[in-house]
Amino acid sequence: MISPELLAILRCPLDPSHTKLALEDKRLVCERCRLRFPIKDGFPVLVAEEAELPPGCQSLGDLPCQKEIRNPKSEIRNKSE
């Protein structure tokens, strides 16, 4: 089990400054991109390549946080519209 104190400081490794992780069904789930990280022997495995992709994503590059990194100017443009 993950302690509330540890859960409060854990972040998604793909976008640590913007995301928190939530405990759902014995996995840690990124609140932003829904990437699901396993917990093995009581320890969170925050390795993106070992995480389960959310529905609709075929690769890590399909995640919303990764698309924004690749296209930051389009994101800024969309916010100003």
PDB file of N, CA, C and O in Angstrom:
ATOM      1  N   MET A   1       0.846  -1.195   0.000  1.00  0.00           N
ATOM      2  CA  MET A   1       0.000   0.000   0.000  1.00  0.00           C
ATOM      3  C   MET A   1       0.887   1.252   0.000  1.00  0.00           C
ATOM      4  O   MET A   1       1.914   1.298   0.676  1.00  0.00           O
ATOM      5  N   ILE A   2       0.484   2.234  -0.746  1.00  0.00           N
ATOM      6  CA  ILE A   2       1.197   3.505  -0.817  1.00  0.00           C
ATOM      7  C   ILE A   2       0.662   4.424   0.277  1.00  0.00           C
ATOM      8  O   ILE A   2      -0.548   4.618   0.389  1.00  0.00           O
ATOM      9  N   SER A   3       1.540   4.979   1.068  1.00  0.00           N
ATOM     10  CA  SER A   3       1.111   5.876   2.147  1.00  0.00           C
ATOM     11  C   SER A   3       0.600   7.194   1.561  1.00  0.00           C
ATOM     12  O   SER A   3       1.047   7.604   0.490  1.00  0.00           O
ATOM     13  N   PRO A   4      -0.316   7.851   2.238  1.00  0.00           N
ATOM     14  CA  PRO A   4      -0.812   9.154   1.774  1.00  0.00           C
ATOM     15  C   PRO A   4       0.308  10.185   1.641  1.00  0.00           C
ATOM     16  O   PRO A   4       0.259  11.039   0.756  1.00  0.00           O
ATOM     17  N   GLU A   5       1.319  10.113   2.515  1.00  0.00           N
ATOM     18  CA  GLU A   5       2.435  11.059   2.451  1.00  0.00           C
ATOM     19  C   GLU A   5       3.254  10.864   1.173  1.00  0.00           C
ATOM     20  O   GLU A   5       3.648  11.839   0.533  1.00  0.00           O
ATOM     21  N   LEU A   6       3.509   9.609   0.805  1.00  0.00           N
ATOM     22  CA  LEU A   6       4.239   9.331  -0.424  1.00  0.00           C
ATOM     23  C   LEU A   6       3.401   9.718  -1.643  1.00  0.00           C
ATOM     24  O   LEU A   6       3.910  10.334  -2.580  1.00  0.00           O
ATOM     25  N   LEU A   7       2.135   9.361  -1.630  1.00  0.00           N
ATOM     26  CA  LEU A   7       1.246   9.688  -2.746  1.00  0.00           C
ATOM     27  C   LEU A   7       1.186  11.193  -2.993  1.00  0.00           C
ATOM     28  O   LEU A   7       1.066  11.630  -4.138  1.00  0.00           O
ATOM     29  N   ALA A   8       1.268  11.976  -1.940  1.00  0.00           N
ATOM     30  CA  ALA A   8       1.202  13.435  -2.062  1.00  0.00           C
ATOM     31  C   ALA A   8       2.391  14.027  -2.814  1.00  0.00           C
ATOM     32  O   ALA A   8       2.274  15.102  -3.401  1.00  0.00           O
ATOM     33  N   ILE A   9       3.536  13.338  -2.802  1.00  0.00           N
ATOM     34  CA  ILE A   9       4.719  13.890  -3.467  1.00  0.00           C
ATOM     35  C   ILE A   9       5.034  13.225  -4.812  1.00  0.00           C
ATOM     36  O   ILE A   9       5.848  13.740  -5.577  1.00  0.00           O
ATOM     37  N   LEU A  10       4.402  12.098  -5.102  1.00  0.00           N
ATOM     38  CA  LEU A  10       4.668  11.411  -6.370  1.00  0.00           C
ATOM     39  C   LEU A  10       4.088  12.186  -7.545  1.00  0.00           C
ATOM     40  O   LEU A  10       3.012  12.776  -7.447  1.00  0.00           O
ATOM     41  N   ARG A  11       4.811  12.175  -8.648  1.00  0.00           N
ATOM     42  CA  ARG A  11       4.378  12.857  -9.874  1.00  0.00           C
ATOM     43  C   ARG A  11       4.624  11.951 -11.065  1.00  0.00           C
ATOM     44  O   ARG A  11       5.465  11.054 -11.010  1.00  0.00           O
ATOM     45  N   CYS A  12       3.901  12.183 -12.125  1.00  0.00           N
ATOM     46  CA  CYS A  12       4.107  11.441 -13.368  1.00  0.00           C
ATOM     47  C   CYS A  12       5.482  11.811 -13.927  1.00  0.00           C
ATOM     48  O   CYS A  12       5.790  12.996 -14.051  1.00  0.00           O
ATOM     49  N   PRO A  13       6.305  10.832 -14.264  1.00  0.00           N
ATOM     50  CA  PRO A  13       7.640  11.153 -14.756  1.00  0.00           C
ATOM     51  C   PRO A  13       7.642  11.823 -16.138  1.00  0.00           C
ATOM     52  O   PRO A  13       8.656  12.403 -16.527  1.00  0.00           O
ATOM     53  N   LEU A  14       6.559  11.758 -16.869  1.00  0.00           N
ATOM     54  CA  LEU A  14       6.516  12.378 -18.189  1.00  0.00           C
ATOM     55  C   LEU A  14       6.215  13.872 -18.134  1.00  0.00           C
ATOM     56  O   LEU A  14       6.511  14.600 -19.081  1.00  0.00           O
ATOM     57  N   ASP A  15       5.627  14.333 -17.028  1.00  0.00           N
ATOM     58  CA  ASP A  15       5.306  15.754 -16.885  1.00  0.00           C
ATOM     59  C   ASP A  15       5.233  16.092 -15.394  1.00  0.00           C
ATOM     60  O   ASP A  15       4.168  16.462 -14.899  1.00  0.00           O
ATOM     61  N   PRO A  16       6.339  15.971 -14.681  1.00  0.00           N
ATOM     62  CA  PRO A  16       6.318  16.072 -13.218  1.00  0.00           C
ATOM     63  C   PRO A  16       5.902  17.427 -12.659  1.00  0.00           C
ATOM     64  O   PRO A  16       5.411  17.493 -11.533  1.00  0.00           O
ATOM     65  N   SER A  17       6.081  18.489 -13.401  1.00  0.00           N
ATOM     66  CA  SER A  17       5.726  19.799 -12.845  1.00  0.00           C
ATOM     67  C   SER A  17       4.234  20.082 -12.909  1.00  0.00           C
ATOM     68  O   SER A  17       3.755  21.018 -12.268  1.00  0.00           O
ATOM     69  N   HIS A  18       3.489  19.285 -13.675  1.00  0.00           N
ATOM     70  CA  HIS A  18       2.066  19.572 -13.856  1.00  0.00           C
ATOM     71  C   HIS A  18       1.118  18.473 -13.395  1.00  0.00           C
ATOM     72  O   HIS A  18      -0.097  18.669 -13.420  1.00  0.00           O
ATOM     73  N   THR A  19       1.634  17.327 -12.976  1.00  0.00           N
ATOM     74  CA  THR A  19       0.725  16.209 -12.742  1.00  0.00           C
ATOM     75  C   THR A  19       0.919  15.536 -11.397  1.00  0.00           C
ATOM     76  O   THR A  19       2.025  15.465 -10.862  1.00  0.00           O
ATOM     77  N   LYS A  20      -0.178  15.052 -10.874  1.00  0.00           N
ATOM     78  CA  LYS A  20      -0.170  14.229  -9.670  1.00  0.00           C
ATOM     79  C   LYS A  20      -0.616  12.837 -10.070  1.00  0.00           C
ATOM     80  O   LYS A  20      -1.194  12.628 -11.137  1.00  0.00           O
ATOM     81  N   LEU A  21      -0.335  11.897  -9.192  1.00  0.00           N
ATOM     82  CA  LEU A  21      -0.769  10.532  -9.404  1.00  0.00           C
ATOM     83  C   LEU A  21      -1.846  10.188  -8.391  1.00  0.00           C
ATOM     84  O   LEU A  21      -1.798  10.623  -7.241  1.00  0.00           O
ATOM     85  N   ALA A  22      -2.814   9.404  -8.832  1.00  0.00           N
ATOM     86  CA  ALA A  22      -3.898   8.954  -7.953  1.00  0.00           C
ATOM     87  C   ALA A  22      -3.832   7.438  -7.854  1.00  0.00           C
ATOM     88  O   ALA A  22      -3.440   6.765  -8.808  1.00  0.00           O
ATOM     89  N   LEU A  23      -4.209   6.908  -6.718  1.00  0.00           N
ATOM     90  CA  LEU A  23      -4.232   5.466  -6.517  1.00  0.00           C
ATOM     91  C   LEU A  23      -5.582   4.939  -6.980  1.00  0.00           C
ATOM     92  O   LEU A  23      -6.620   5.294  -6.421  1.00  0.00           O
ATOM     93  N   GLU A  24      -5.563   4.087  -8.007  1.00  0.00           N
ATOM     94  CA  GLU A  24      -6.790   3.495  -8.540  1.00  0.00           C
ATOM     95  C   GLU A  24      -6.543   2.036  -8.859  1.00  0.00           C
ATOM     96  O   GLU A  24      -5.642   1.712  -9.633  1.00  0.00           O
ATOM     97  N   ASP A  25      -7.332   1.155  -8.272  1.00  0.00           N
ATOM     98  CA  ASP A  25      -7.247  -0.280  -8.566  1.00  0.00           C
ATOM     99  C   ASP A  25      -5.822  -0.827  -8.494  1.00  0.00           C
ATOM    100  O   ASP A  25      -5.367  -1.502  -9.417  1.00  0.00           O
ATOM    101  N   LYS A  26      -5.130  -0.539  -7.416  1.00  0.00           N
ATOM    102  CA  LYS A  26      -3.775  -1.037  -7.170  1.00  0.00           C
ATOM    103  C   LYS A  26      -2.767  -0.583  -8.220  1.00  0.00           C
ATOM    104  O   LYS A  26      -1.778  -1.267  -8.482  1.00  0.00           O
ATOM    105  N   ARG A  27      -3.030   0.579  -8.819  1.00  0.00           N
ATOM    106  CA  ARG A  27      -2.096   1.213  -9.757  1.00  0.00           C
ATOM    107  C   ARG A  27      -2.064   2.697  -9.449  1.00  0.00           C
ATOM    108  O   ARG A  27      -2.986   3.239  -8.839  1.00  0.00           O
ATOM    109  N   LEU A  28      -0.992   3.347  -9.880  1.00  0.00           N
ATOM    110  CA  LEU A  28      -0.925   4.802  -9.800  1.00  0.00           C
ATOM    111  C   LEU A  28      -1.278   5.338 -11.179  1.00  0.00           C
ATOM    112  O   LEU A  28      -0.699   4.922 -12.183  1.00  0.00           O
ATOM    113  N   VAL A  29      -2.220   6.253 -11.222  1.00  0.00           N
ATOM    114  CA  VAL A  29      -2.727   6.773 -12.489  1.00  0.00           C
ATOM    115  C   VAL A  29      -2.457   8.265 -12.565  1.00  0.00           C
ATOM    116  O   VAL A  29      -2.791   9.017 -11.649  1.00  0.00           O
ATOM    117  N   CYS A  30      -1.842   8.689 -13.675  1.00  0.00           N
ATOM    118  CA  CYS A  30      -1.602  10.106 -13.894  1.00  0.00           C
ATOM    119  C   CYS A  30      -2.947  10.806 -14.060  1.00  0.00           C
ATOM    120  O   CYS A  30      -3.768  10.390 -14.877  1.00  0.00           O
ATOM    121  N   GLU A  31      -3.171  11.859 -13.294  1.00  0.00           N
ATOM    122  CA  GLU A  31      -4.444  12.568 -13.365  1.00  0.00           C
ATOM    123  C   GLU A  31      -4.610  13.341 -14.670  1.00  0.00           C
ATOM    124  O   GLU A  31      -5.721  13.736 -15.024  1.00  0.00           O
ATOM    125  N   ARG A  32      -3.522  13.552 -15.375  1.00  0.00           N
ATOM    126  CA  ARG A  32      -3.597  14.323 -16.625  1.00  0.00           C
ATOM    127  C   ARG A  32      -3.726  13.432 -17.856  1.00  0.00           C
ATOM    128  O   ARG A  32      -4.652  13.602 -18.650  1.00  0.00           O
ATOM    129  N   CYS A  33      -2.805  12.486 -18.019  1.00  0.00           N
ATOM    130  CA  CYS A  33      -2.805  11.683 -19.249  1.00  0.00           C
ATOM    131  C   CYS A  33      -3.377  10.282 -19.061  1.00  0.00           C
ATOM    132  O   CYS A  33      -3.558   9.557 -20.039  1.00  0.00           O
ATOM    133  N   ARG A  34      -3.663   9.890 -17.819  1.00  0.00           N
ATOM    134  CA  ARG A  34      -4.249   8.591 -17.479  1.00  0.00           C
ATOM    135  C   ARG A  34      -3.318   7.407 -17.679  1.00  0.00           C
ATOM    136  O   ARG A  34      -3.782   6.267 -17.713  1.00  0.00           O
ATOM    137  N   LEU A  35      -2.017   7.645 -17.813  1.00  0.00           N
ATOM    138  CA  LEU A  35      -1.033   6.574 -17.872  1.00  0.00           C
ATOM    139  C   LEU A  35      -1.071   5.839 -16.538  1.00  0.00           C
ATOM    140  O   LEU A  35      -1.114   6.477 -15.486  1.00  0.00           O
ATOM    141  N   ARG A  36      -1.055   4.502 -16.564  1.00  0.00           N
ATOM    142  CA  ARG A  36      -1.204   3.698 -15.351  1.00  0.00           C
ATOM    143  C   ARG A  36       0.108   2.978 -15.024  1.00  0.00           C
ATOM    144  O   ARG A  36       0.614   2.181 -15.813  1.00  0.00           O
ATOM    145  N   PHE A  37       0.637   3.280 -13.845  1.00  0.00           N
ATOM    146  CA  PHE A  37       1.900   2.723 -13.389  1.00  0.00           C
ATOM    147  C   PHE A  37       1.642   1.588 -12.402  1.00  0.00           C
ATOM    148  O   PHE A  37       0.828   1.735 -11.491  1.00  0.00           O
ATOM    149  N   PRO A  38       2.327   0.457 -12.572  1.00  0.00           N
ATOM    150  CA  PRO A  38       2.112  -0.668 -11.657  1.00  0.00           C
ATOM    151  C   PRO A  38       2.764  -0.425 -10.297  1.00  0.00           C
ATOM    152  O   PRO A  38       3.677   0.388 -10.152  1.00  0.00           O
ATOM    153  N   ILE A  39       2.265  -1.151  -9.326  1.00  0.00           N
ATOM    154  CA  ILE A  39       2.879  -1.186  -7.999  1.00  0.00           C
ATOM    155  C   ILE A  39       3.311  -2.632  -7.790  1.00  0.00           C
ATOM    156  O   ILE A  39       2.470  -3.530  -7.762  1.00  0.00           O
ATOM    157  N   LYS A  40       4.610  -2.863  -7.644  1.00  0.00           N
ATOM    158  CA  LYS A  40       5.140  -4.219  -7.481  1.00  0.00           C
ATOM    159  C   LYS A  40       5.774  -4.362  -6.106  1.00  0.00           C
ATOM    160  O   LYS A  40       6.677  -3.610  -5.741  1.00  0.00           O
ATOM    161  N   ASP A  41       5.291  -5.329  -5.360  1.00  0.00           N
ATOM    162  CA  ASP A  41       5.800  -5.591  -4.006  1.00  0.00           C
ATOM    163  C   ASP A  41       5.749  -4.343  -3.132  1.00  0.00           C
ATOM    164  O   ASP A  41       6.626  -4.126  -2.296  1.00  0.00           O
ATOM    165  N   GLY A  42       4.721  -3.527  -3.330  1.00  0.00           N
ATOM    166  CA  GLY A  42       4.541  -2.325  -2.517  1.00  0.00           C
ATOM    167  C   GLY A  42       5.287  -1.099  -2.996  1.00  0.00           C
ATOM    168  O   GLY A  42       5.201  -0.040  -2.375  1.00  0.00           O
ATOM    169  N   PHE A  43       6.023  -1.227  -4.095  1.00  0.00           N
ATOM    170  CA  PHE A  43       6.805  -0.109  -4.622  1.00  0.00           C
ATOM    171  C   PHE A  43       6.257   0.362  -5.962  1.00  0.00           C
ATOM    172  O   PHE A  43       6.035  -0.457  -6.853  1.00  0.00           O
ATOM    173  N   PRO A  44       6.033   1.664  -6.125  1.00  0.00           N
ATOM    174  CA  PRO A  44       5.573   2.163  -7.418  1.00  0.00           C
ATOM    175  C   PRO A  44       6.679   2.062  -8.468  1.00  0.00           C
ATOM    176  O   PRO A  44       7.832   2.398  -8.201  1.00  0.00           O
ATOM    177  N   VAL A  45       6.317   1.600  -9.650  1.00  0.00           N
ATOM    178  CA  VAL A  45       7.260   1.490 -10.756  1.00  0.00           C
ATOM    179  C   VAL A  45       6.949   2.633 -11.723  1.00  0.00           C
ATOM    180  O   VAL A  45       6.074   2.515 -12.581  1.00  0.00           O
ATOM    181  N   LEU A  46       7.678   3.739 -11.570  1.00  0.00           N
ATOM    182  CA  LEU A  46       7.401   4.937 -12.361  1.00  0.00           C
ATOM    183  C   LEU A  46       8.295   4.992 -13.600  1.00  0.00           C
ATOM    184  O   LEU A  46       8.973   5.986 -13.859  1.00  0.00           O
ATOM    185  N   VAL A  47       8.275   3.917 -14.339  1.00  0.00           N
ATOM    186  CA  VAL A  47       9.016   3.812 -15.593  1.00  0.00           C
ATOM    187  C   VAL A  47       7.967   3.851 -16.697  1.00  0.00           C
ATOM    188  O   VAL A  47       7.130   2.954 -16.796  1.00  0.00           O
ATOM    189  N   ALA A  48       8.013   4.876 -17.513  1.00  0.00           N
ATOM    190  CA  ALA A  48       6.969   5.079 -18.523  1.00  0.00           C
ATOM    191  C   ALA A  48       6.825   3.878 -19.449  1.00  0.00           C
ATOM    192  O   ALA A  48       5.711   3.521 -19.834  1.00  0.00           O
ATOM    193  N   GLU A  49       7.939   3.257 -19.808  1.00  0.00           N
ATOM    194  CA  GLU A  49       7.889   2.115 -20.717  1.00  0.00           C
ATOM    195  C   GLU A  49       7.216   0.883 -20.100  1.00  0.00           C
ATOM    196  O   GLU A  49       6.808  -0.024 -20.826  1.00  0.00           O
ATOM    197  N   GLU A  50       7.101   0.843 -18.793  1.00  0.00           N
ATOM    198  CA  GLU A  50       6.431  -0.272 -18.120  1.00  0.00           C
ATOM    199  C   GLU A  50       4.989   0.058 -17.751  1.00  0.00           C
ATOM    200  O   GLU A  50       4.268  -0.803 -17.245  1.00  0.00           O
ATOM    201  N   ALA A  51       4.569   1.273 -17.994  1.00  0.00           N
ATOM    202  CA  ALA A  51       3.216   1.705 -17.656  1.00  0.00           C
ATOM    203  C   ALA A  51       2.224   1.226 -18.717  1.00  0.00           C
ATOM    204  O   ALA A  51       2.596   0.939 -19.854  1.00  0.00           O
ATOM    205  N   GLU A  52       0.972   1.150 -18.321  1.00  0.00           N
ATOM    206  CA  GLU A  52      -0.109   0.768 -19.232  1.00  0.00           C
ATOM    207  C   GLU A  52      -0.699   2.031 -19.857  1.00  0.00           C
ATOM    208  O   GLU A  52      -1.062   2.975 -19.155  1.00  0.00           O
ATOM    209  N   LEU A  53      -0.787   2.030 -21.161  1.00  0.00           N
ATOM    210  CA  LEU A  53      -1.325   3.188 -21.872  1.00  0.00           C
ATOM    211  C   LEU A  53      -2.834   3.294 -21.684  1.00  0.00           C
ATOM    212  O   LEU A  53      -3.507   2.272 -21.550  1.00  0.00           O
ATOM    213  N   PRO A  54      -3.374   4.502 -21.672  1.00  0.00           N
ATOM    214  CA  PRO A  54      -4.821   4.661 -21.576  1.00  0.00           C
ATOM    215  C   PRO A  54      -5.480   4.292 -22.903  1.00  0.00           C
ATOM    216  O   PRO A  54      -4.805   4.243 -23.931  1.00  0.00           O
ATOM    217  N   PRO A  55      -6.778   4.034 -22.896  1.00  0.00           N
ATOM    218  CA  PRO A  55      -7.484   3.721 -24.142  1.00  0.00           C
ATOM    219  C   PRO A  55      -7.288   4.827 -25.182  1.00  0.00           C
ATOM    220  O   PRO A  55      -7.308   6.014 -24.854  1.00  0.00           O
ATOM    221  N   GLY A  56      -7.099   4.423 -26.432  1.00  0.00           N
ATOM    222  CA  GLY A  56      -6.938   5.386 -27.513  1.00  0.00           C
ATOM    223  C   GLY A  56      -5.505   5.785 -27.797  1.00  0.00           C
ATOM    224  O   GLY A  56      -5.244   6.495 -28.767  1.00  0.00           O
ATOM    225  N   CYS A  57      -4.573   5.342 -26.969  1.00  0.00           N
ATOM    226  CA  CYS A  57      -3.155   5.659 -27.170  1.00  0.00           C
ATOM    227  C   CYS A  57      -2.421   4.401 -27.611  1.00  0.00           C
ATOM    228  O   CYS A  57      -2.534   3.346 -26.987  1.00  0.00           O
ATOM    229  N   GLN A  58      -1.674   4.532 -28.690  1.00  0.00           N
ATOM    230  CA  GLN A  58      -0.896   3.404 -29.193  1.00  0.00           C
ATOM    231  C   GLN A  58       0.552   3.443 -28.724  1.00  0.00           C
ATOM    232  O   GLN A  58       1.246   2.426 -28.732  1.00  0.00           O
ATOM    233  N   SER A  59       1.006   4.641 -28.312  1.00  0.00           N
ATOM    234  CA  SER A  59       2.390   4.800 -27.856  1.00  0.00           C
ATOM    235  C   SER A  59       2.456   5.969 -26.875  1.00  0.00           C
ATOM    236  O   SER A  59       1.496   6.724 -26.725  1.00  0.00           O
ATOM    237  N   LEU A  60       3.592   6.106 -26.216  1.00  0.00           N
ATOM    238  CA  LEU A  60       3.769   7.221 -25.280  1.00  0.00           C
ATOM    239  C   LEU A  60       3.638   8.562 -25.995  1.00  0.00           C
ATOM    240  O   LEU A  60       3.183   9.537 -25.397  1.00  0.00           O
ATOM    241  N   GLY A  61       4.026   8.624 -27.253  1.00  0.00           N
ATOM    242  CA  GLY A  61       3.921   9.863 -28.025  1.00  0.00           C
ATOM    243  C   GLY A  61       2.499  10.313 -28.274  1.00  0.00           C
ATOM    244  O   GLY A  61       2.280  11.471 -28.632  1.00  0.00           O
ATOM    245  N   ASP A  62       1.518   9.427 -28.096  1.00  0.00           N
ATOM    246  CA  ASP A  62       0.104   9.779 -28.283  1.00  0.00           C
ATOM    247  C   ASP A  62      -0.503  10.461 -27.061  1.00  0.00           C
ATOM    248  O   ASP A  62      -1.610  10.993 -27.134  1.00  0.00           O
ATOM    249  N   LEU A  63       0.214  10.448 -25.941  1.00  0.00           N
ATOM    250  CA  LEU A  63      -0.320  11.050 -24.716  1.00  0.00           C
ATOM    251  C   LEU A  63      -0.404  12.566 -24.866  1.00  0.00           C
ATOM    252  O   LEU A  63       0.475  13.172 -25.479  1.00  0.00           O
ATOM    253  N   PRO A  64      -1.450  13.190 -24.312  1.00  0.00           N
ATOM    254  CA  PRO A  64      -1.614  14.644 -24.442  1.00  0.00           C
ATOM    255  C   PRO A  64      -0.405  15.439 -23.963  1.00  0.00           C
ATOM    256  O   PRO A  64      -0.032  16.426 -24.597  1.00  0.00           O
ATOM    257  N   CYS A  65       0.210  15.033 -22.865  1.00  0.00           N
ATOM    258  CA  CYS A  65       1.362  15.772 -22.344  1.00  0.00           C
ATOM    259  C   CYS A  65       2.552  15.696 -23.293  1.00  0.00           C
ATOM    260  O   CYS A  65       3.353  16.630 -23.349  1.00  0.00           O
ATOM    261  N   GLN A  66       2.680  14.616 -24.029  1.00  0.00           N
ATOM    262  CA  GLN A  66       3.786  14.469 -24.964  1.00  0.00           C
ATOM    263  C   GLN A  66       3.520  15.224 -26.266  1.00  0.00           C
ATOM    264  O   GLN A  66       4.450  15.736 -26.890  1.00  0.00           O
ATOM    265  N   LYS A  67       2.272  15.292 -26.669  1.00  0.00           N
ATOM    266  CA  LYS A  67       1.920  16.063 -27.872  1.00  0.00           C
ATOM    267  C   LYS A  67       2.187  17.547 -27.645  1.00  0.00           C
ATOM    268  O   LYS A  67       2.624  18.245 -28.560  1.00  0.00           O
ATOM    269  N   GLU A  68       1.928  18.031 -26.434  1.00  0.00           N
ATOM    270  CA  GLU A  68       2.172  19.440 -26.112  1.00  0.00           C
ATOM    271  C   GLU A  68       3.664  19.759 -26.129  1.00  0.00           C
ATOM    272  O   GLU A  68       4.062  20.853 -26.529  1.00  0.00           O
ATOM    273  N   ILE A  69       4.483  18.813 -25.698  1.00  0.00           N
ATOM    274  CA  ILE A  69       5.932  19.032 -25.709  1.00  0.00           C
ATOM    275  C   ILE A  69       6.428  19.148 -27.145  1.00  0.00           C
ATOM    276  O   ILE A  69       7.302  19.964 -27.437  1.00  0.00           O
ATOM    277  N   ARG A  70       5.877  18.339 -28.037  1.00  0.00           N
ATOM    278  CA  ARG A  70       6.300  18.367 -29.435  1.00  0.00           C
ATOM    279  C   ARG A  70       5.774  19.586 -30.175  1.00  0.00           C
ATOM    280  O   ARG A  70       6.405  20.046 -31.127  1.00  0.00           O
ATOM    281  N   ASN A  71       4.606  20.128 -29.749  1.00  0.00           N
ATOM    282  CA  ASN A  71       3.970  21.256 -30.439  1.00  0.00           C
ATOM    283  C   ASN A  71       3.637  22.393 -29.476  1.00  0.00           C
ATOM    284  O   ASN A  71       2.467  22.757 -29.361  1.00  0.00           O
ATOM    285  N   PRO A  72       4.606  22.960 -28.787  1.00  0.00           N
ATOM    286  CA  PRO A  72       4.300  23.998 -27.786  1.00  0.00           C
ATOM    287  C   PRO A  72       3.696  25.255 -28.392  1.00  0.00           C
ATOM    288  O   PRO A  72       2.874  25.900 -27.740  1.00  0.00           O
ATOM    289  N   LYS A  73       4.067  25.629 -29.605  1.00  0.00           N
ATOM    290  CA  LYS A  73       3.538  26.846 -30.212  1.00  0.00           C
ATOM    291  C   LYS A  73       2.062  26.714 -30.527  1.00  0.00           C
ATOM    292  O   LYS A  73       1.310  27.675 -30.366  1.00  0.00           O
ATOM    293  N   SER A  74       1.630  25.538 -30.975  1.00  0.00           N
ATOM    294  CA  SER A  74       0.208  25.356 -31.267  1.00  0.00           C
ATOM    295  C   SER A  74      -0.611  25.405 -29.992  1.00  0.00           C
ATOM    296  O   SER A  74      -1.749  25.874 -30.013  1.00  0.00           O
ATOM    297  N   GLU A  75      -0.061  24.931 -28.885  1.00  0.00           N
ATOM    298  CA  GLU A  75      -0.756  24.997 -27.602  1.00  0.00           C
ATOM    299  C   GLU A  75      -0.915  26.444 -27.155  1.00  0.00           C
ATOM    300  O   GLU A  75      -1.982  26.826 -26.675  1.00  0.00           O
ATOM    301  N   ILE A  76       0.109  27.239 -27.303  1.00  0.00           N
ATOM    302  CA  ILE A  76       0.029  28.656 -26.920  1.00  0.00           C
ATOM    303  C   ILE A  76      -1.004  29.358 -27.805  1.00  0.00           C
ATOM    304  O   ILE A  76      -1.802  30.153 -27.310  1.00  0.00           O
ATOM    305  N   ARG A  77      -0.993  29.077 -29.083  1.00  0.00           N
ATOM    306  CA  ARG A  77      -1.947  29.679 -30.003  1.00  0.00           C
ATOM    307  C   ARG A  77      -3.377  29.315 -29.628  1.00  0.00           C
ATOM    308  O   ARG A  77      -4.259  30.173 -29.660  1.00  0.00           O
ATOM    309  N   ASN A  78      -3.621  28.052 -29.273  1.00  0.00           N
ATOM    310  CA  ASN A  78      -4.960  27.608 -28.927  1.00  0.00           C
ATOM    311  C   ASN A  78      -5.459  28.281 -27.646  1.00  0.00           C
ATOM    312  O   ASN A  78      -6.652  28.562 -27.536  1.00  0.00           O
ATOM    313  N   LYS A  79      -4.590  28.544 -26.691  1.00  0.00           N
ATOM    314  CA  LYS A  79      -4.998  29.190 -25.451  1.00  0.00           C
ATOM    315  C   LYS A  79      -5.380  30.649 -25.674  1.00  0.00           C
ATOM    316  O   LYS A  79      -6.221  31.184 -24.953  1.00  0.00           O
ATOM    317  N   SER A  80      -4.772  31.295 -26.665  1.00  0.00           N
ATOM    318  CA  SER A  80      -5.061  32.710 -26.890  1.00  0.00           C
ATOM    319  C   SER A  80      -6.303  32.909 -27.754  1.00  0.00           C
ATOM    320  O   SER A  80      -6.804  34.029 -27.857  1.00  0.00           O
ATOM    321  N   GLU A  81      -6.799  31.868 -28.364  1.00  0.00           N
ATOM    322  CA  GLU A  81      -7.987  31.994 -29.219  1.00  0.00           C
ATOM    323  C   GLU A  81      -9.254  32.024 -28.423  1.00  0.00           C
ATOM    324  O   GLU A  81     -10.339  32.127 -28.994  1.00  0.00           O
TER     325      GLU A  81
END
